[in-house]
């Protein structure tokens, strides 16, 4: 079986998100974090998390990219248990049974994203359209198989036709953060 882990190729997540996920955390889509918020009112780091973040299960931090990795059944159960704990403690799930069911559903969605080879990277673009949150995912993987290469020089993007509506200017964001 395969699941998602956060990955950090550069330090940008640490300043574009309110809280960055730790590298190597198990991850889920995280769209549920915004279920009771109007996406049109989000700004700054919350808007960035909504638009392009995967949620780290342990820290509830955000990651721009996740990596498909092999996992065991015990890994899967640990992710469900930890996410259910988080749903109870941080998101007000009414019962443990409901939290476990919601965590199981989130992980089922994660598994549906893991139909690519291990080590494939995934990016998300989330938008609010016609009253519904829509997610689109792009995969990035080594060209021609798993040969060693440098980051950013070997990635092939699928789904490139689904570009975000805005450009993200990391330099300007970092400058604003320093002020």
C-alpha positions in Angstrom: 0.0 0.0 0.0 1.0 3.6 -0.5 0.4 6.8 1.5 1.6 10.4 1.4 4.5 12.0 3.4 5.4 15.6 3.4 8.6 16.7 1.7 10.5 19.9 1.9 12.7 20.7 -1.1 13.5 24.2 0.1 12.6 26.4 3.2 9.7 28.2 1.5 7.0 26.3 3.4 8.4 27.8 6.6 7.4 31.3 5.6 4.4 30.8 3.3 2.4 28.9 5.8 1.5 29.9 9.4 2.9 26.5 10.4 4.9 24.3 8.1 4.6 20.5 8.4 7.8 18.7 9.4 9.5 16.8 6.5 8.5 13.2 6.5 5.1 13.5 8.3 2.2 11.5 7.1 -0.1 13.8 5.2 -3.7 14.2 4.0 -5.4 16.7 1.7 -6.5 18.8 4.6 -9.4 20.6 2.8 -11.6 19.7 5.8 -9.7 22.4 7.9 -11.6 25.0 5.9 -15.1 23.5 6.0 -16.6 26.2 8.2 -14.7 29.2 6.7 -15.6 31.3 3.7 -12.7 30.9 1.3 -13.3 34.4 -0.1 -12.4 35.9 3.3 -9.1 34.0 3.7 -6.0 36.1 3.2 -2.3 35.8 3.7 -1.0 32.5 5.0 -4.4 31.0 5.6 -5.3 31.6 1.9 -2.0 30.0 0.8 -2.7 26.9 3.0 -6.2 26.7 1.5 -5.0 27.0 -2.1 -1.9 24.8 -2.1 -1.3 23.0 1.2 -1.3 19.4 2.3 -1.9 18.9 6.0 0.7 17.1 8.1 -1.2 14.7 10.4 1.2 15.1 13.4 1.8 18.8 13.6 -1.2 20.1 11.6 1.3 22.1 9.6 1.2 22.6 5.9 3.4 21.3 3.0 3.4 22.4 -0.6 4.5 19.0 -1.8 3.9 15.4 -0.7 5.6 12.2 -1.8 4.0 8.9 -2.5 5.7 6.3 -0.3 5.3 2.6 0.5 3.5 2.0 3.8 2.4 -0.9 5.9 -1.0 -1.7 7.4 0.3 -0.6 10.8 1.4 2.7 9.3 -2.1 3.2 7.9 -3.7 2.4 11.2 -1.3 4.8 13.0 -2.2 7.6 10.6 -6.0 6.9 11.2 -5.5 6.9 14.9 -3.5 10.1 15.0 -5.8 11.9 12.7 -8.8 10.8 14.7 -7.0 12.2 17.9 -6.5 15.5 16.1 -10.1 15.6 14.9 -11.3 15.2 18.5 -8.8 17.6 20.1 -8.5 20.4 17.5 -11.6 20.2 15.3 -14.4 19.2 17.7 -15.4 15.8 16.5 -18.3 14.8 18.7 -17.3 11.2 19.3 -14.3 9.0 18.8 -16.3 6.8 16.5 -17.1 9.7 14.2 -13.5 10.9 14.4 -12.3 7.5 13.4 -14.8 7.3 10.5 -13.8 10.8 9.2 -10.0 9.8 9.5 -10.7 6.6 7.6 -12.5 8.6 4.9 -9.6 11.1 4.6 -7.1 8.3 4.3 -9.2 6.6 1.7 -8.9 9.7 -0.4 -5.2 9.8 0.2 -4.9 6.2 -1.1 -6.9 7.2 -4.2 -4.1 9.7 -5.0 -1.4 7.1 -4.6 -1.9 5.3 -7.9 1.5 6.6 -9.2 4.9 5.0 -8.6 6.6 5.5 -5.2 8.6 8.7 -4.9 6.2 10.6 -7.2 5.6 14.1 -5.8 2.2 15.6 -5.8 1.1 19.3 -5.6 -2.5 20.5 -5.0 -4.4 23.5 -6.2 -7.6 24.2 -4.3 -10.3 26.6 -5.4 -13.8 27.6 -4.3 -16.0 27.6 -7.3 -19.8 27.6 -7.5 -20.1 27.1 -3.7 -17.9 24.0 -3.8 -14.2 23.4 -2.9 -12.5 21.9 -5.9 -9.1 20.2 -5.7 -6.8 19.5 -8.7 -3.6 17.5 -8.3 -0.4 17.5 -10.4 2.2 14.8 -10.3 5.9 15.4 -10.6 8.2 12.5 -11.2 11.6 11.6 -12.6 11.8 11.4 -16.4 12.7 8.0 -17.8 12.6 6.1 -14.5 14.2 6.4 -11.1 17.7 7.5 -12.0 19.6 9.9 -9.7 19.2 13.6 -10.5 19.2 17.0 -8.9 15.9 18.5 -7.6 14.2 20.9 -9.9 16.2 19.6 -12.9 14.4 16.3 -13.4 10.7 16.8 -12.8 8.1 16.2 -15.4 4.7 17.7 -14.7 1.4 16.1 -15.5 -1.8 18.2 -15.5 0.1 21.4 -16.3 -3.0 22.7 -18.0 -4.6 23.4 -14.6 -2.6 26.4 -13.6 -3.5 28.4 -10.5 -5.2 31.7 -11.2 -2.5 33.7 -9.4 1.2 33.7 -9.3 2.9 33.1 -6.0 5.7 35.6 -5.3 7.8 34.0 -2.6 10.3 36.8 -2.5 7.6 39.5 -1.9 6.0 37.3 0.8 9.3 36.9 2.6 9.9 40.6 2.4 6.5 41.3 4.0 7.1 38.7 6.7 10.4 40.4 7.7 8.7 43.8 8.1 
